[in-house]
Every structure is written in structure tokens, then in C-alpha cells.
Amino acid sequence: MLIDSHTHLYSDQFSEDFDEMIDRATEAGIAHFLLPNVDVESIDAMHTVVDKLTGRAHAMMGLHPC
């Protein structure tokens, strides 16, 4: 089992092929995705991904170093 320890799946750049990208990651052995929060504006999108990938995507809340 592999874990992607830092991915921003909630970013708009993944919206066009989200399902296909998740399928490719799953085929490659990725079982869990850790989603670090960037800012207040990204929280809703991050939670949408967590809800869509229940038990596989995990929100990480905090301050991003930028």
C-alpha cells in the first residue's frame, strides 16, 4: 500500500480529469491521499474531495508556509 503524503487534488487543475487521475493512482498502488490545506478559500474544495474519496482522502488543516 502506498500513500501520497502531499497532494492538492482539490486544485482546479485536477477537475477536468479527476476520476481518471484517481484511477491511474489506484492502479499504481496509491491507497490514501493526504491533502494539505493552502488557504481559507481551498477548504470547501478540499472537503469535497474528502467526501468523494471517503476513507482514502484525508484533510490536513494548518498554515501553509507561503
Jmol script that loads the backbone (N, CA, C; Angstrom):
load data "model"
ATOM      1  N   MET A   1       0.837  -1.175   0.000  1.00  0.00           N
ATOM      2  CA  MET A   1       0.000   0.000   0.000  1.00  0.00           C
ATOM      3  C   MET A   1       0.884   1.241   0.000  1.00  0.00           C
ATOM      4  N   LEU A   2       0.564   2.184  -0.865  1.00  0.00           N
ATOM      5  CA  LEU A   2       1.285   3.448  -0.925  1.00  0.00           C
ATOM      6  C   LEU A   2       0.368   4.585  -0.484  1.00  0.00           C
ATOM      7  N   ILE A   3       0.984   5.629   0.064  1.00  0.00           N
ATOM      8  CA  ILE A   3       0.265   6.826   0.497  1.00  0.00           C
ATOM      9  C   ILE A   3       0.907   8.032  -0.178  1.00  0.00           C
ATOM     10  N   ASP A   4       0.085   8.842  -0.839  1.00  0.00           N
ATOM     11  CA  ASP A   4       0.577  10.110  -1.372  1.00  0.00           C
ATOM     12  C   ASP A   4       0.497  11.100  -0.221  1.00  0.00           C
ATOM     13  N   SER A   5       1.643  11.500   0.291  1.00  0.00           N
ATOM     14  CA  SER A   5       1.684  12.290   1.526  1.00  0.00           C
ATOM     15  C   SER A   5       1.525  13.790   1.314  1.00  0.00           C
ATOM     16  N   HIS A   6       1.396  14.226   0.062  1.00  0.00           N
ATOM     17  CA  HIS A   6       1.229  15.663  -0.182  1.00  0.00           C
ATOM     18  C   HIS A   6       0.656  15.862  -1.580  1.00  0.00           C
ATOM     19  N   THR A   7      -0.657  16.044  -1.644  1.00  0.00           N
ATOM     20  CA  THR A   7      -1.293  16.273  -2.935  1.00  0.00           C
ATOM     21  C   THR A   7      -2.431  17.269  -2.792  1.00  0.00           C
ATOM     22  N   HIS A   8      -2.560  18.128  -3.772  1.00  0.00           N
ATOM     23  CA  HIS A   8      -3.616  19.143  -3.778  1.00  0.00           C
ATOM     24  C   HIS A   8      -4.682  18.744  -4.800  1.00  0.00           C
ATOM     25  N   LEU A   9      -5.284  17.574  -4.595  1.00  0.00           N
ATOM     26  CA  LEU A   9      -6.289  17.056  -5.518  1.00  0.00           C
ATOM     27  C   LEU A   9      -7.480  17.997  -5.677  1.00  0.00           C
ATOM     28  N   TYR A  10      -7.670  18.875  -4.733  1.00  0.00           N
ATOM     29  CA  TYR A  10      -8.801  19.806  -4.773  1.00  0.00           C
ATOM     30  C   TYR A  10      -8.523  21.009  -5.670  1.00  0.00           C
ATOM     31  N   SER A  11      -7.332  21.124  -6.202  1.00  0.00           N
ATOM     32  CA  SER A  11      -6.966  22.227  -7.088  1.00  0.00           C
ATOM     33  C   SER A  11      -7.744  22.137  -8.410  1.00  0.00           C
ATOM     34  N   ASP A  12      -8.072  23.279  -8.966  1.00  0.00           N
ATOM     35  CA  ASP A  12      -8.800  23.326 -10.238  1.00  0.00           C
ATOM     36  C   ASP A  12      -8.081  22.578 -11.358  1.00  0.00           C
ATOM     37  N   GLN A  13      -6.769  22.505 -11.295  1.00  0.00           N
ATOM     38  CA  GLN A  13      -6.025  21.848 -12.365  1.00  0.00           C
ATOM     39  C   GLN A  13      -6.333  20.364 -12.471  1.00  0.00           C
ATOM     40  N   PHE A  14      -6.936  19.768 -11.439  1.00  0.00           N
ATOM     41  CA  PHE A  14      -7.288  18.347 -11.477  1.00  0.00           C
ATOM     42  C   PHE A  14      -8.754  18.107 -11.811  1.00  0.00           C
ATOM     43  N   SER A  15      -9.552  19.155 -11.925  1.00  0.00           N
ATOM     44  CA  SER A  15     -11.000  18.976 -12.084  1.00  0.00           C
ATOM     45  C   SER A  15     -11.392  18.337 -13.414  1.00  0.00           C
ATOM     46  N   GLU A  16     -10.646  18.607 -14.456  1.00  0.00           N
ATOM     47  CA  GLU A  16     -11.029  18.116 -15.779  1.00  0.00           C
ATOM     48  C   GLU A  16     -10.938  16.597 -15.911  1.00  0.00           C
ATOM     49  N   ASP A  17      -9.923  15.988 -15.305  1.00  0.00           N
ATOM     50  CA  ASP A  17      -9.751  14.532 -15.427  1.00  0.00           C
ATOM     51  C   ASP A  17      -9.587  13.865 -14.061  1.00  0.00           C
ATOM     52  N   PHE A  18     -10.293  14.380 -13.060  1.00  0.00           N
ATOM     53  CA  PHE A  18     -10.147  13.911 -11.681  1.00  0.00           C
ATOM     54  C   PHE A  18     -10.335  12.392 -11.568  1.00  0.00           C
ATOM     55  N   ASP A  19     -11.446  11.879 -12.073  1.00  0.00           N
ATOM     56  CA  ASP A  19     -11.734  10.449 -11.925  1.00  0.00           C
ATOM     57  C   ASP A  19     -10.686   9.578 -12.604  1.00  0.00           C
ATOM     58  N   GLU A  20     -10.264   9.973 -13.785  1.00  0.00           N
ATOM     59  CA  GLU A  20      -9.242   9.206 -14.491  1.00  0.00           C
ATOM     60  C   GLU A  20      -7.908   9.242 -13.738  1.00  0.00           C
ATOM     61  N   MET A  21      -7.578  10.403 -13.180  1.00  0.00           N
ATOM     62  CA  MET A  21      -6.335  10.543 -12.437  1.00  0.00           C
ATOM     63  C   MET A  21      -6.358   9.658 -11.177  1.00  0.00           C
ATOM     64  N   ILE A  22      -7.491   9.627 -10.495  1.00  0.00           N
ATOM     65  CA  ILE A  22      -7.629   8.771  -9.310  1.00  0.00           C
ATOM     66  C   ILE A  22      -7.510   7.303  -9.719  1.00  0.00           C
ATOM     67  N   ASP A  23      -8.116   6.933 -10.834  1.00  0.00           N
ATOM     68  CA  ASP A  23      -7.995   5.556 -11.321  1.00  0.00           C
ATOM     69  C   ASP A  23      -6.541   5.192 -11.599  1.00  0.00           C
ATOM     70  N   ARG A  24      -5.805   6.084 -12.236  1.00  0.00           N
ATOM     71  CA  ARG A  24      -4.377   5.820 -12.523  1.00  0.00           C
ATOM     72  C   ARG A  24      -3.574   5.682 -11.230  1.00  0.00           C
ATOM     73  N   ALA A  25      -3.854   6.537 -10.273  1.00  0.00           N
ATOM     74  CA  ALA A  25      -3.150   6.461  -8.983  1.00  0.00           C
ATOM     75  C   ALA A  25      -3.475   5.150  -8.277  1.00  0.00           C
ATOM     76  N   THR A  26      -4.734   4.748  -8.315  1.00  0.00           N
ATOM     77  CA  THR A  26      -5.143   3.494  -7.676  1.00  0.00           C
ATOM     78  C   THR A  26      -4.450   2.304  -8.346  1.00  0.00           C
ATOM     79  N   GLU A  27      -4.418   2.314  -9.664  1.00  0.00           N
ATOM     80  CA  GLU A  27      -3.729   1.236 -10.396  1.00  0.00           C
ATOM     81  C   GLU A  27      -2.247   1.194 -10.058  1.00  0.00           C
ATOM     82  N   ALA A  28      -1.667   2.327  -9.719  1.00  0.00           N
ATOM     83  CA  ALA A  28      -0.247   2.397  -9.357  1.00  0.00           C
ATOM     84  C   ALA A  28      -0.014   2.015  -7.896  1.00  0.00           C
ATOM     85  N   GLY A  29      -1.093   1.760  -7.147  1.00  0.00           N
ATOM     86  CA  GLY A  29      -0.956   1.302  -5.768  1.00  0.00           C
ATOM     87  C   GLY A  29      -1.205   2.352  -4.704  1.00  0.00           C
ATOM     88  N   ILE A  30      -1.602   3.562  -5.091  1.00  0.00           N
ATOM     89  CA  ILE A  30      -1.878   4.608  -4.097  1.00  0.00           C
ATOM     90  C   ILE A  30      -3.207   4.294  -3.412  1.00  0.00           C
ATOM     91  N   ALA A  31      -3.165   4.096  -2.102  1.00  0.00           N
ATOM     92  CA  ALA A  31      -4.364   3.761  -1.351  1.00  0.00           C
ATOM     93  C   ALA A  31      -4.944   4.962  -0.606  1.00  0.00           C
ATOM     94  N   HIS A  32      -4.093   5.911  -0.230  1.00  0.00           N
ATOM     95  CA  HIS A  32      -4.542   7.080   0.539  1.00  0.00           C
ATOM     96  C   HIS A  32      -3.862   8.340   0.015  1.00  0.00           C
ATOM     97  N   PHE A  33      -4.591   9.444   0.172  1.00  0.00           N
ATOM     98  CA  PHE A  33      -4.114  10.757  -0.263  1.00  0.00           C
ATOM     99  C   PHE A  33      -4.207  11.728   0.909  1.00  0.00           C
ATOM    100  N   LEU A  34      -3.099  12.367   1.249  1.00  0.00           N
ATOM    101  CA  LEU A  34      -3.105  13.388   2.301  1.00  0.00           C
ATOM    102  C   LEU A  34      -3.160  14.750   1.629  1.00  0.00           C
ATOM    103  N   LEU A  35      -4.173  15.540   1.995  1.00  0.00           N
ATOM    104  CA  LEU A  35      -4.443  16.812   1.339  1.00  0.00           C
ATOM    105  C   LEU A  35      -4.108  17.973   2.269  1.00  0.00           C
ATOM    106  N   PRO A  36      -2.962  18.606   2.091  1.00  0.00           N
ATOM    107  CA  PRO A  36      -2.634  19.764   2.918  1.00  0.00           C
ATOM    108  C   PRO A  36      -3.427  20.985   2.455  1.00  0.00           C
ATOM    109  N   ASN A  37      -3.971  21.695   3.404  1.00  0.00           N
ATOM    110  CA  ASN A  37      -4.710  22.915   3.112  1.00  0.00           C
ATOM    111  C   ASN A  37      -3.741  24.023   2.715  1.00  0.00           C
ATOM    112  N   VAL A  38      -4.171  24.899   1.805  1.00  0.00           N
ATOM    113  CA  VAL A  38      -3.339  26.008   1.359  1.00  0.00           C
ATOM    114  C   VAL A  38      -3.807  27.310   1.998  1.00  0.00           C
ATOM    115  N   ASP A  39      -5.098  27.546   1.945  1.00  0.00           N
ATOM    116  CA  ASP A  39      -5.658  28.787   2.478  1.00  0.00           C
ATOM    117  C   ASP A  39      -7.143  28.587   2.766  1.00  0.00           C
ATOM    118  N   VAL A  40      -7.766  29.599   3.283  1.00  0.00           N
ATOM    119  CA  VAL A  40      -9.179  29.522   3.656  1.00  0.00           C
ATOM    120  C   VAL A  40     -10.074  29.248   2.437  1.00  0.00           C
ATOM    121  N   GLU A  41      -9.702  29.782   1.294  1.00  0.00           N
ATOM    122  CA  GLU A  41     -10.514  29.602   0.095  1.00  0.00           C
ATOM    123  C   GLU A  41     -10.523  28.155  -0.413  1.00  0.00           C
ATOM    124  N   SER A  42      -9.550  27.359  -0.041  1.00  0.00           N
ATOM    125  CA  SER A  42      -9.465  25.984  -0.546  1.00  0.00           C
ATOM    126  C   SER A  42     -10.165  24.962   0.348  1.00  0.00           C
ATOM    127  N   ILE A  43     -10.655  25.375   1.492  1.00  0.00           N
ATOM    128  CA  ILE A  43     -11.222  24.421   2.456  1.00  0.00           C
ATOM    129  C   ILE A  43     -12.423  23.677   1.889  1.00  0.00           C
ATOM    130  N   ASP A  44     -13.376  24.369   1.292  1.00  0.00           N
ATOM    131  CA  ASP A  44     -14.571  23.698   0.763  1.00  0.00           C
ATOM    132  C   ASP A  44     -14.211  22.691  -0.315  1.00  0.00           C
ATOM    133  N   ALA A  45     -13.339  23.070  -1.232  1.00  0.00           N
ATOM    134  CA  ALA A  45     -12.928  22.152  -2.295  1.00  0.00           C
ATOM    135  C   ALA A  45     -12.212  20.933  -1.720  1.00  0.00           C
ATOM    136  N   MET A  46     -11.392  21.152  -0.699  1.00  0.00           N
ATOM    137  CA  MET A  46     -10.680  20.053  -0.058  1.00  0.00           C
ATOM    138  C   MET A  46     -11.669  19.075   0.574  1.00  0.00           C
ATOM    139  N   HIS A  47     -12.667  19.596   1.266  1.00  0.00           N
ATOM    140  CA  HIS A  47     -13.678  18.732   1.892  1.00  0.00           C
ATOM    141  C   HIS A  47     -14.523  17.995   0.853  1.00  0.00           C
ATOM    142  N   THR A  48     -14.734  18.605  -0.303  1.00  0.00           N
ATOM    143  CA  THR A  48     -15.454  17.925  -1.384  1.00  0.00           C
ATOM    144  C   THR A  48     -14.695  16.681  -1.830  1.00  0.00           C
ATOM    145  N   VAL A  49     -13.374  16.797  -1.969  1.00  0.00           N
ATOM    146  CA  VAL A  49     -12.550  15.638  -2.351  1.00  0.00           C
ATOM    147  C   VAL A  49     -12.571  14.586  -1.242  1.00  0.00           C
ATOM    148  N   VAL A  50     -12.470  15.013  -0.001  1.00  0.00           N
ATOM    149  CA  VAL A  50     -12.515  14.067   1.127  1.00  0.00           C
ATOM    150  C   VAL A  50     -13.834  13.300   1.115  1.00  0.00           C
ATOM    151  N   ASP A  51     -14.939  13.994   0.861  1.00  0.00           N
ATOM    152  CA  ASP A  51     -16.251  13.335   0.797  1.00  0.00           C
ATOM    153  C   ASP A  51     -16.340  12.383  -0.391  1.00  0.00           C
ATOM    154  N   LYS A  52     -15.764  12.771  -1.512  1.00  0.00           N
ATOM    155  CA  LYS A  52     -15.816  11.929  -2.718  1.00  0.00           C
ATOM    156  C   LYS A  52     -14.964  10.678  -2.558  1.00  0.00           C
ATOM    157  N   LEU A  53     -13.845  10.798  -1.865  1.00  0.00           N
ATOM    158  CA  LEU A  53     -12.922   9.669  -1.676  1.00  0.00           C
ATOM    159  C   LEU A  53     -12.931   9.231  -0.209  1.00  0.00           C
ATOM    160  N   THR A  54     -14.102   9.008   0.323  1.00  0.00           N
ATOM    161  CA  THR A  54     -14.271   8.661   1.733  1.00  0.00           C
ATOM    162  C   THR A  54     -13.343   7.522   2.148  1.00  0.00           C
ATOM    163  N   GLY A  55     -12.600   7.783   3.215  1.00  0.00           N
ATOM    164  CA  GLY A  55     -11.683   6.784   3.746  1.00  0.00           C
ATOM    165  C   GLY A  55     -10.346   6.713   3.025  1.00  0.00           C
ATOM    166  N   ARG A  56     -10.215   7.432   1.908  1.00  0.00           N
ATOM    167  CA  ARG A  56      -8.965   7.421   1.136  1.00  0.00           C
ATOM    168  C   ARG A  56      -8.281   8.773   1.121  1.00  0.00           C
ATOM    169  N   ALA A  57      -9.068   9.857   1.175  1.00  0.00           N
ATOM    170  CA  ALA A  57      -8.514  11.211   1.176  1.00  0.00           C
ATOM    171  C   ALA A  57      -8.664  11.789   2.574  1.00  0.00           C
ATOM    172  N   HIS A  58      -7.608  12.421   3.057  1.00  0.00           N
ATOM    173  CA  HIS A  58      -7.585  12.907   4.437  1.00  0.00           C
ATOM    174  C   HIS A  58      -7.117  14.362   4.451  1.00  0.00           C
ATOM    175  N   ALA A  59      -7.982  15.230   4.981  1.00  0.00           N
ATOM    176  CA  ALA A  59      -7.676  16.665   5.042  1.00  0.00           C
ATOM    177  C   ALA A  59      -6.644  16.944   6.125  1.00  0.00           C
ATOM    178  N   MET A  60      -5.699  17.803   5.793  1.00  0.00           N
ATOM    179  CA  MET A  60      -4.717  18.265   6.768  1.00  0.00           C
ATOM    180  C   MET A  60      -4.861  19.780   6.876  1.00  0.00           C
ATOM    181  N   MET A  61      -5.264  20.234   8.022  1.00  0.00           N
ATOM    182  CA  MET A  61      -5.526  21.657   8.220  1.00  0.00           C
ATOM    183  C   MET A  61      -4.332  22.304   8.939  1.00  0.00           C
ATOM    184  N   GLY A  62      -4.026  23.510   8.529  1.00  0.00           N
ATOM    185  CA  GLY A  62      -2.942  24.242   9.160  1.00  0.00           C
ATOM    186  C   GLY A  62      -2.556  25.429   8.323  1.00  0.00           C
ATOM    187  N   LEU A  63      -1.437  26.014   8.613  1.00  0.00           N
ATOM    188  CA  LEU A  63      -0.943  27.160   7.864  1.00  0.00           C
ATOM    189  C   LEU A  63       0.094  26.704   6.853  1.00  0.00           C
ATOM    190  N   HIS A  64      -0.110  27.076   5.606  1.00  0.00           N
ATOM    191  CA  HIS A  64       0.843  26.746   4.550  1.00  0.00           C
ATOM    192  C   HIS A  64       2.016  27.736   4.651  1.00  0.00           C
ATOM    193  N   PRO A  65       3.228  27.295   4.438  1.00  0.00           N
ATOM    194  CA  PRO A  65       4.391  28.153   4.652  1.00  0.00           C
ATOM    195  C   PRO A  65       4.570  29.287   3.637  1.00  0.00           C
ATOM    196  N   CYS A  66       3.638  29.493   2.729  1.00  0.00           N
ATOM    197  CA  CYS A  66       3.812  30.598   1.781  1.00  0.00           C
ATOM    198  C   CYS A  66       3.203  31.860   2.362  1.00  0.00           C
TER     199      CYS A  66
END
end "model"
wireframe off; spacefill off
backbone 0.3
color backbone group
